């Protein structure tokens, strides 16, 4: 299964760290976050990959060329940021009319991706995509989902100021080819996946809970917590 890793953002909330390094390359024991993503996905048979770039693209290019994944990664430079949905729309052909993964690579995520794919294959027939979720300790900073008894999204709250539970959108998705056909036909001008796409598919999004570890590293505090976890376990 092919995967698009979204890695072009400015990482403004992670400054001053991201004043000198691209967010997807912040380090975990001298290992770039993007390397952790590519390793975790590859050991579960996922790939090849498309990685979009914008901020400090030369850093990402240098990493990819020197990495173990150079033959599996295609870089897609965006002179102007297209947005999380815009990048998907612009690179839809990368999936070759098959199901594929869309991943926000500015999260630290350890998960059983083979199990995630199997859950997608076994999703209810009405569902067009599968979203990875995780229990968050900071629900007001996340997209929060409410689920029915089959694990299907029936409500979605994007960074709401009110409490709606703690089941968070992990921003890791498996998209069916039928879903992508709809996006290509009806959402050509979409920019943000969370606000322009997800609300239009309520009742058609299956979920898979990541029971290992998942954290948005958008702030220095959150990044430090993920580093502490990384240092406490072996991921390779």
C-alpha positions as a printed NumPy array, in Angstrom:
array([[  0.   ,   0.   ,   0.   ],
       [  1.338,   3.414,  -1.011],
       [  1.479,   6.339,   1.422],
       [  1.64 ,  10.127,   1.221],
       [  3.451,  11.675,   4.177],
       [  2.571,  15.322,   4.752],
       [  5.793,  17.002,   5.847],
       [  5.767,  20.507,   4.37 ],
       [  4.508,  22.608,   7.289],
       [  6.299,  25.519,   8.941],
       [  6.167,  24.046,  12.45 ],
       [  5.522,  27.463,  13.989],
       [  4.308,  26.071,  17.322],
       [  7.579,  24.172,  17.744],
       [  9.81 ,  27.242,  17.513],
       [ 12.613,  27.921,  18.297],
       [ 13.502,  24.299,  17.44 ],
       [ 12.041,  24.676,  13.939],
       [ 13.923,  27.903,  13.284],
       [ 16.81 ,  25.733,  12.125],
       [ 15.287,  22.326,  11.353],
       [ 12.26 ,  21.093,   9.447],
       [  9.64 ,  19.706,  11.821],
       [  9.62 ,  16.235,  10.24 ],
       [ 13.371,  16.021,  10.949],
       [ 13.341,  16.802,  14.668],
       [ 15.417,  14.16 ,  16.377],
       [ 14.815,  11.241,  18.696],
       [ 18.173,  10.061,  19.994],
       [ 19.805,  11.554,  16.868],
       [ 17.224,   9.906,  14.63 ],
       [ 14.896,  12.062,  12.48 ],
       [ 11.155,  11.711,  13.031],
       [ 10.689,  11.033,   9.314],
       [ 13.085,   8.093,   9.581],
       [ 10.94 ,   6.609,  12.347],
       [  7.858,   6.96 ,  10.141],
       [  9.493,   5.336,   7.118],
       [ 10.87 ,   2.483,   9.202],
       [  7.583,   1.79 ,  11.004],
       [  5.641,   1.775,   7.733],
       [  8.211,  -0.266,   5.795],
       [  8.352,  -3.129,   8.296],
       [  4.617,  -3.56 ,   7.729],
       [  5.038,  -3.734,   3.951],
       [  3.839,  -0.192,   3.252],
       [  5.427,   1.836,   0.455],
       [  6.541,   3.427,  -1.787],
       [  6.103,   6.903,  -0.356],
       [  5.479,  10.45 ,  -1.501],
       [  6.707,  13.179,   0.851],
       [  5.672,  16.771,   0.201],
       [  8.062,  19.608,   1.048],
       [  7.978,  23.394,   1.338],
       [  9.777,  24.701,   4.436],
       [ 13.509,  23.905,   4.397],
       [ 13.087,  21.439,   1.498],
       [ 16.833,  20.971,   1.033],
       [ 17.083,  19.477,   4.522],
       [ 14.453,  16.884,   3.687],
       [ 16.045,  16.17 ,   0.31 ],
       [ 19.45 ,  15.676,   1.947],
       [ 17.993,  13.293,   4.524],
       [ 16.138,  11.212,   1.908],
       [ 19.179,  10.897,  -0.358],
       [ 21.3  ,   9.602,   2.521],
       [ 18.617,   7.354,   4.019],
       [ 17.834,   3.666,   3.572],
       [ 14.62 ,   4.703,   1.808],
       [ 15.961,   6.847,  -1.02 ],
       [ 14.67 ,   4.436,  -3.686],
       [ 11.212,   4.324,  -2.091],
       [ 10.589,   8.057,  -1.617],
       [  9.361,  10.592,  -4.152],
       [  9.652,  14.227,  -3.052],
       [  6.978,  16.71 ,  -4.15 ],
       [  7.969,  20.343,  -3.627],
       [  5.225,  22.915,  -3.091],
       [  6.276,  26.492,  -3.806],
       [  3.054,  27.528,  -2.094],
       [  1.581,  25.276,   0.579],
       [ -1.394,  23.405,  -0.868],
       [ -2.898,  22.326,   2.46 ],
       [ -3.45 ,  18.787,   3.674],
       [ -6.339,  18.187,   1.271],
       [ -4.756,  20.154,  -1.555],
       [ -1.675,  17.932,  -1.493],
       [ -3.887,  14.849,  -1.692],
       [ -5.855,  16.233,  -4.638],
       [ -2.673,  17.209,  -6.491],
       [ -1.05 ,  13.796,  -6.01 ],
       [ -4.025,  11.474,  -6.367],
       [ -2.43 ,   9.627,  -9.284],
       [  0.358,   8.469,  -6.964],
       [ -2.031,   5.837,  -5.567],
       [ -2.545,   4.255,  -9.011],
       [ -6.292,   3.812,  -8.415],
       [ -5.727,   1.719,  -5.289],
       [ -6.431,   2.281,  -1.591],
       [ -3.678,   4.318,   0.048],
       [ -2.542,   6.052,   3.212],
       [ -2.503,   9.777,   3.997],
       [ -0.346,  10.638,   7.014],
       [  0.459,  13.805,   8.932],
       [  4.151,  13.144,   9.486],
       [  4.444,  15.746,  12.254],
       [  3.058,  13.23 ,  14.741],
       [  5.112,  10.692,  16.667],
       [  3.341,   7.39 ,  16.126],
       [  4.128,   3.802,  17.041],
       [  1.432,   1.377,  15.912],
       [  0.692,  -2.004,  14.382],
       [  0.085,  -0.78 ,  10.847],
       [ -0.665,  -4.293,   9.586],
       [ -3.535,  -4.457,  12.061],
       [ -4.635,  -0.99 ,  10.935],
       [ -4.777,  -2.155,   7.308],
       [ -6.707,  -5.279,   8.3  ],
       [ -9.228,  -3.146,  10.173],
       [ -9.694,  -1.081,   7.016],
       [-10.291,  -4.214,   4.96 ],
       [-12.931,  -5.352,   7.476],
       [-14.64 ,  -1.949,   7.77 ],
       [-18.439,  -1.642,   7.481],
       [-19.512,  -1.523,   3.837],
       [-20.827,   2.027,   4.143],
       [-17.412,   3.355,   5.17 ],
       [-15.104,   4.866,   2.566],
       [-12.04 ,   5.446,   4.736],
       [-10.471,   4.436,   8.045],
       [ -9.101,   6.918,  10.584],
       [ -6.538,   6.058,  13.228],
       [ -7.604,   7.372,  16.65 ],
       [ -5.94 ,   7.574,  20.044],
       [ -6.948,   8.553,  23.587],
       [ -5.598,  12.055,  24.165],
       [ -4.648,  13.793,  27.391],
       [ -5.241,  17.18 ,  25.741],
       [ -8.644,  16.972,  23.985],
       [ -9.094,  20.716,  23.428],
       [ -6.061,  20.772,  21.125],
       [ -7.217,  17.836,  18.962],
       [ -9.926,  16.874,  16.545],
       [-12.299,  14.774,  18.661],
       [-14.604,  12.065,  17.302],
       [-17.758,  10.471,  18.616],
       [-18.384,   6.904,  17.487],
       [-21.324,   4.544,  17.151],
       [-21.204,   0.948,  18.405],
       [-19.457,  -0.151,  15.189],
       [-16.634,   2.355,  15.567],
       [-17.959,   4.668,  12.849],
       [-17.637,   8.449,  13.233],
       [-21.013,  10.061,  13.943],
       [-19.712,  13.462,  15.087],
       [-16.474,  15.402,  14.681],
       [-15.211,  18.429,  16.631],
       [-12.057,  20.11 ,  15.304],
       [-10.197,  21.785,  18.188],
       [-13.414,  22.761,  19.921],
       [-13.43 ,  24.988,  23.001],
       [-15.902,  22.56 ,  24.622],
       [-15.284,  19.035,  25.882],
       [-16.541,  16.222,  23.646],
       [-14.61 ,  13.272,  25.033],
       [-10.995,  12.22 ,  24.515],
       [-11.013,  10.014,  21.399],
       [ -8.799,  11.994,  19.049],
       [ -8.18 ,  11.931,  15.328],
       [ -4.614,  10.709,  14.81 ],
       [ -4.442,  12.24 ,  11.311],
       [ -3.392,   8.878,   9.866],
       [ -5.882,   7.628,   7.285],
       [ -6.426,   4.774,   4.872],
       [ -8.435,   6.06 ,   1.934],
       [-10.386,   3.727,  -0.329],
       [-10.148,   4.217,  -4.072],
       [-13.892,   4.968,  -4.084],
       [-13.275,   7.753,  -1.569],
       [-10.509,   9.195,  -3.73 ],
       [-12.731,   9.169,  -6.811],
       [-15.273,  11.271,  -4.912],
       [-12.564,  13.687,  -3.756],
       [-11.204,  14.027,  -7.266],
       [-14.66 ,  14.775,  -8.69 ],
       [-16.29 ,  16.849,  -5.952],
       [-13.556,  18.352,  -3.769],
       [-11.001,  19.665,  -6.269],
       [-10.674,  22.965,  -4.382],
       [-10.408,  21.507,  -0.881],
       [ -7.501,  22.816,   1.19 ],
       [ -7.705,  21.364,   4.698],
       [ -8.508,  17.672,   5.154],
       [ -9.869,  18.064,   8.698],
       [-12.262,  20.931,   7.95 ],
       [-13.013,  20.637,   4.223],
       [-13.234,  16.848,   3.871],
       [-13.996,  15.002,   7.117],
       [-17.289,  16.789,   7.959],
       [-18.687,  15.729,   4.575],
       [-18.185,  12.02 ,   5.33 ],
       [-19.706,  11.67 ,   8.793],
       [-21.198,   8.172,   9.031],
       [-18.751,   6.869,   6.394],
       [-15.49 ,   6.95 ,   8.379],
       [-14.428,   3.798,  10.21 ],
       [-11.9  ,   4.057,  13.048],
       [ -8.996,   2.057,  14.407],
       [ -7.659,   2.842,  17.884],
       [ -3.888,   3.01 ,  18.201],
       [ -3.208,   1.252,  21.485],
       [  0.559,   1.792,  21.368],
       [  1.6  ,   5.46 ,  21.301],
       [  0.543,   8.542,  19.38 ],
       [  1.254,  12.22 ,  20.031],
       [  0.985,  15.437,  18.057],
       [  4.374,  17.091,  18.591],
       [  3.058,  20.56 ,  17.814],
       [  4.525,  22.134,  20.957],
       [  7.871,  21.846,  22.708],
       [  6.177,  20.298,  25.745],
       [  4.479,  17.668,  23.607],
       [  7.671,  16.975,  21.668],
       [  9.596,  16.483,  24.924],
       [  6.966,  14.013,  26.153],
       [  7.308,  12.   ,  22.948],
       [ 11.097,  12.021,  23.319],
       [ 10.735,  10.682,  26.855],
       [  8.549,   7.854,  25.55 ],
       [ 10.932,   7.117,  22.695],
       [ 13.864,   6.905,  25.089],
       [ 11.965,   4.454,  27.289],
       [ 11.275,   1.916,  24.541],
       [ 13.069,   0.383,  21.594],
       [ 11.508,   1.239,  18.203],
       [ 14.147,  -0.344,  15.999]])
